[in-house]
């Protein structure tokens, strides 16, 4: 049988780091796309409209991907904290069960 040892506080620390990454990525992706495009319209004028349309589409895809990445980090953080709690509950229940067997002997 393999030996597995889990340190719940270390799992929680990983979860907290993932939560911080989620916040950082979400902050980086919090861009007002309409304002960004409106700012560059005068630079490109009528000639650059096709480029700006393509750029707006690419930027929308990028911002969508950044939001998805932030959600993945947030989900990882939540799962890590839940896993740490589950390990502690299971360990406590197992300890109580072993203790009850020893007290019956």
N, C-alpha and C positions, 0 to 999 in steps of 0.2 A: 504494500500500500504506500502511496506517495504521501509525503509530509507537506502539508500546506500551512503556512503561518501568515496571518493577515494582521496588520497593525492598523486598526480603524482610524486612528488620528492621521496616519500617513495617507490613507485613502481620502480622508476629509481635506487634507492639505492639497492633494491633487485636484479635488473638486473645487476648492477655493481658487486655485490657479486657473482652472478652466473657466470659472465664473469671471475672473479678471480678464482673461483673454476674450471672452464673449463680450464684455463691456467695451474693451478696447477696439475690437473689430466693429462692433455696432456703432461706436462713436466715429470711427474712420469712415463708415459707410453712410453716415447721416449727412447726405449732401442734398441740397435743393437743386435738383436737376434742371428745373425750369429756369431758375435764376442763373445757373451756369451757362445754359444755352443762350439765354437772353443777353448775357454779357458779351458773348463772342459773335452774335449776329452782326453788329456794326462792323466788325473786323472783316468778315467774309462777304457781307452784302448779298446782292442778288446772285452773283456768280457762284458763291459758295453754298447756296441753299441745299444742293444735293449732298454735298459733303457733310453739312451740318445735320441733315436728316439721318445719314448713316452714322455719324458720330453720336447723335442722341440715342439711336437704337443700341449701339455698342455700349454706351455708358449705362443705359438702362439694364442691359444684360449683366454688366459688371456689378452694378449696385445690387441687383437681385442676388447674384452669387455671393456677394459680401454678406448680405442679410442671411442667406442660407448658412454660411459658415459660422456666423455669430450664433444662429440657432443650434447648430451642431455642438458648439462649445458649451452653450447653456444647457443643452440636454446631457452632455457628458458630466457637467458639474452636478446637476440634479441626480443623475444615476450614481455618481460616486458617493454623494452624501447618503443616498438611500441604501447603497450597498454597505457602507460603514455601519449604519444603524442596524441593518439586517444581520451582519456578522456579529455585532455585539449581542443582539437579542438571541440569536441562535447559540452563541457561545454560553450565554447565561443559562439558557434552557438546558443545554447539554450538561453544564456543570451541575445544575440542580438535579438532573436525572441521575447522574453518576453519584452524586452525594446521597440520593435516596437509596440507591442500590447498596452503597457502602454501609449506610445506617441500618439496613435490614440484615446484613450479614452477621 
